Structures are given as structure tokens and as C-alpha cells.
Amino acid sequence: MTQKREITIRVSEQEFAMLETHCQAVGRTKTDILREFIRTLGKFASSNHTHSLNKSTNL
């Protein structure tokens, strides 16, 4: 099993309320929502890298 790491973040009251409201609406935990968001960053980075490579080959 992969070793888990812990992250502590500071957010404003408004940001915390937004996250908590979303979690209650979808019936998921804050940890679950934040993990899902982090995973989307990997997909975003991969697509940006591919896009950058395509741009550089069109010189």
C-alpha cells in the first residue's frame, strides 16, 4: 500500500464554508473532495505538457 502523506492548509471562513456546503450537498468528505481535485491537477498538467509539445513542433 502506498504511504499516505498529510497536508494542512489554511483557508478563509468563506472558503471553508464553500467546501463544507459542497461536501454536504454531494454526500462526500472534505478529504475525498480535495483528493479528487488534486488528481485533476495531474490530468491538467499532462494535457498542458502535450499541448506545449504540439506547439513547439509547429515552428
Secondary structure, DSSP 8 states (H G I E B T S, - for coil): ------------HHHHHHHHHHHHHHT--HHHHHHHHHHHHHHHHHHHHHHHHHHHHT-
